[in-house]
Every structure is written in structure tokens, then in C-alpha cells.
Amino acid sequence: MNGMVIPGTPIAVDFWSLRRASGARLFFLSHLHSDHTVGLSSTWSRPLYCSPVTARLLHLRLQVPTCWIRPLEVGQSHVLGENEKVTVTLLDSNHCPGSVMFLFEGTFGTILHTGDFRYSRAMRDEPVLRGRHIDRLYLDNTYCHPRWALPSRQHATRQAIHLIRTHPRHLVVIGLYSLGKETLLVDLALEFSTWVVVSPWRLEQMRLLELPDVFTTEEGTGRIRAVDVTDICRDALVRWNKLQPTLAILPTGRPVKVTHPNIHLIPYSDHSSFSELCEFVEWLKPCSVIPIVKGDLCQAYFQKYLNPAPQTLPEPKIPKLVRESVQQQSKKKGQEPCLMKRAVQCSVPRGVVFESPEKCTEKSEELLCVQVAQQNYCESACSLKKDGTCHMDKGKGEEEMSGEHRNLLTAPRAPSLPGDLTVALNTAYKAACVTDTAKMEAPPECGRL
């Protein structure tokens, strides 16, 4: 399975497990090969985006309801999504009929997902890719190793033609997967002026793909026959050669164990070779490369081609509680807090306050007199009752204080010696404080503060 949910986006490509793709809301199918459709069946019930060719094959092959299939024109940009808008452009991936690459653009940056692809220099002519900044490149890394030096498909076709010509009396059987390499069959049919015999379901598919009329289901009418790749084996070659000399061709770039001398491998591949991958990445210069095929880490090969520009990441989402708190603080900005309240708030931790400090008001009132005396600042008046206790008159401002009270609050603080403080208080409040000289040995209650 080569599908994935792209992190930081609502996008899933070739990924059909809804249970494991809970964050995905936009589902894309790059092409119809079985390793990219695992989990996709007639029970699918979400909008699915793909190319028009893949859309037709999808309903034919997997019976996905047409009401959920959303074909998008190749080469055009489409805006999808409701809450989070995503712009997607489909580009021909040169892999098999209907296969596409996806160029995604959104708040997450710019992402190119190649799906399975075979690079060609004609891709440089794509206007949407020319000079485009790519943050993340999800790359088909099937042959991402220096040992994979594959020829072009045109060169591989010429190899197949030469092989068939050197066996003029042999029937030719070509092993294929359910989709792909149709161009090779057409080229061979035109080169040797022969029909290509296929199964009924493959003939229906060829007609759906609107390929040249070189295919038939009538046995014995053509020299070339297309079969499933699993039908190419030793027992089959022995059986076919008893009837007529038969040559089997496996067009693939993968290593295959040959079990019969009449089985021939032709390096015809629908995936990019290693040198083509390097040329593609060097031309595109993405900020990062992420391999599509799991377990094959190939980023080291492309490190020298990467764009040093920082990768565009999704903007962090601010939790609602934090957002409301910031808004409340911004509304209060410009309002100078009361000096007394500022003293009360000094014990509140800095940062976002999730619990209102008003819940601590009652507890703070008990220490209010202590805080005023320690700060030696206050917007309230501090007066002494005749019994020597401290009384906070919150209703009076400094302009309403008596002269004696104002002098006491604004005068420089006396040295912190009990005797001196006692004398100063006795002088200022001799009418209010107790005159008993024996009691003056200890300062009044507020004097202790």
C-alpha cells in the first residue's frame, strides 16, 4: 500500500482506510494500480477526486458508485474544501492511462505528490511547475538507487522489436498487469502489422481508453498475445511450445527470476530511473523530499539539490480559551490598574490566566492592610481609631485626607527603629492614641506593620 495522509493537511492520497484517516476530508486517487487502491471498493461513500480516465476505469473495475467519483480536468486548477480551502492541479504523470501527479496549495504551503510517475523532460514545459517553489515533494522512489540504470521506454521498445524479429516463426506472449504498457502493445502491433489478442475484459478496457483499434479477442488471429504477468511461468512455456514455438516477454525494470530459456526480460518501465529522479529533483529544487514507497529512505541522494529556503508549515491554531483571554487583556489595555489591585496581582503567575483572579479577592482583602503598609503607597486613606486599630477607608481619595494623614503618607519613611517610630506616631496622633506613657513602650497595631 503506497497511500498516505499528508501531515498538516486535510489531504489523503491513495489512502482508503477511513478509520486511520480521521483527519482527512479530501481523498485523491493517483491511478488505478492495485497497490494504490487497497481498501477502495463499491462501499466507498466519500467524494473521491481523480482524472477523468481514472474515473471511468474506477466504476468499471471496482464498482465505486459514480455519485462519489469527482473527475477533475488535467492541467486545470481546482479549489476544493469548505472550511480549509485547497487548490489542486492535476498533471500527467506519464505512468499509465489516467495516472496523475497532484500539486496542492494552501495554508500548509505548496506540495507536489508525484504518485507513480516516469519523468520526462516534457514535464519542464508544464506552466504550473516552471519556477514554482515546492515546500514538500512526495516522490515515487521505486528505483531510487544508483544501480537502477533503466533505458528510456522508446529504447526498450526497440529492444523488444529486435527480439521479435530474431524469432520470426515464434508466437509472442507479453505479460502485463491489469493496467499499463498499452503503448508498447500498440507500437508492436503497428510495427509487425498484427492484431493483439486480449481477454474480453481487457478489450473492454482498451476501448474505454480509446486506444487504436489493434486489439481482438479472437484466438489465432494475431501473432502477439497479451496475458496476465502471473501467466508467464515455466509450465506455461512448456505447454505453449508443444503447440507452437512461443516467445515470452516480461516488460519490467524489476529483477525477475527467469525459469525458462524462452522467457525474456525487457527493461520497459513506467517508473523513473535513478538518473531521471536526480534530474527531476535538481530541476524542481524542493525544500524537502519524502519517499512514497515506505521503508526506502533515499533523501540523502537529493540533499545537494534541495532548496535551502525554510519549509512552509501550517499556522498554529490558537485554542479558544487562549484567544478569549488575549482578547480580554487587549480590551483592558490602556486602563491603568489601581495601585492596590496591582499589589494584589503581584502573586499571580505571568502568562495566560485561565482562571479569573477575582476568585482570590476575598482572600486578598484579609491582607490588604499589610500590603498597603509594606508598599507605603495607597489610593485609600489609612486612619487610626481611638482603640489603636487600623481602618481602611476605601471611599476617600488622597485629596479628601486630612493634612495630618497626608503628611504621614507622603513624608519620608522613618528609620525602622521601634523607638523613633513610636515617637513619630505619638506626636501625630496624640489626640487619638492612648496617652498612657506606660503603654507607649510598644507601638500601636498599625505601627507594627
C-alpha angles and dihedrals in degrees: 000000000000099000128115147178106236109233117242093019139082089237131117120182119197088341117127107168104108091186091061096036100058093141095051121097101163118060123194132187116205097191142331104263112132096242088061097047101053106145095014113122145135089291093066111126108177131088108273123196124208143130120294092250092051089047091059093046092045094062092042097048106030101021092231106173111260091225089072098043113096111186115202123200114249115245095022128103118237129192113219137174135054111231096020114034118218125188114209130185121191118216129186108259095197091229111107136332110305096007116142144176120229124225108196124192127182144108087311091064128245121324129182116199110189098191106195107336145164111217119229129173089242086077088072088069092063104115092208092058101039108108092349120154108231118196097185129018116196100200134199098237098177092128099024098144131091091241091068101087099161123179121233117273090249090056091046090051090055089052090054091048091051092049093051092047091054089057102048096162096049129098112232122227117187121197115217141167119245092271132025142049092058088135090061091055092049092049092050093046092052093043094053098029094235141127120253111227113218138166120270094254092049091049089054089051093049090053091048088054089051093231123166114287099258099115131095140166095216111113116230096018096103139039094224124064128187117212136166114284090240090062091067104093141122096266092052093050091050091051095046094047091055088063099037137339105279133193119201122204126194109193102202141118092216122100109258128183109240112220100178133040091234093059110096129188118218114191093230106146136177090201128081119262120234093259090050091051090052092048091049095050092043090053096044097042098199122187092239140006122217118188117232096205106075122233095026110100108193103154092111091069092060102038093105092054098052126112110246091214112117117263117255109243130192115272110255115254114235112223114244093241092053092045092053091048092052090049092052091050092049091053091054092048111117094029107110107223121233112269090233092051090047089058091050092050095050091092094053112103115250122248130049111352110216095178121054112249088220088084088070094052096098092051091047093053090066091060096039096105091047093052093049094053093045093050092041085213129101143151090212131073120253113205134170122234119218091260090061097250123135118251125193112212102194092177096068126076126205092266090059095052122108117254092253093052093047092050091051094052097042100039119100112273113263120237111280094252116128093221096052092045090051092051092049094050092044091053095048098043105028089130093053105033126072111276097208104121090207090062092048090074086086123047121243121265096269089043089065088062 
